[in-house]
Amino acid sequence: MPQRPSQDPRPHPPGLPTADAPLTPSKTQRKRDAHALQALGVQLIALSAAQLARLELPETLHEAVLAAQRMRSHGARTRHLQYIGKLMRQLEPSVLSRVRAASVPGRARTPRPQP
């Protein structure tokens, strides 16, 4: 007597996304992006107050960077860097590109906007 195939209680992985479904980045890619923004936050903390003022950052991010510059406790600074990374994930791409351009080593000034 042939056995009936039993139903597998484990969930099956979803199939390939259809043309209607938007492609979202994987969890690994999202984590890479978050770590990259956190590293960019470390570079922001290294900038002087005058350089930060020229970047015209949103007020919450500017205050968070200034607070991180004053911190000396390693644990508190690490947690605050994660907070800065979170704030940077909410930035508009134009502001983020200005921050990246200002943090390039060897550049003393922020780039001028192109006409």
Secondary structure, DSSP 8 states (H G I E B T S, - for coil): ---------S--------SSS-----HHHHHHHHHHHHHHHHHHHTS-HHHHHHHT--HHHHHHHHHHHH---HHHHHHHHHHHHHHHHTS-HHHHHHHHHHTSTT--S------
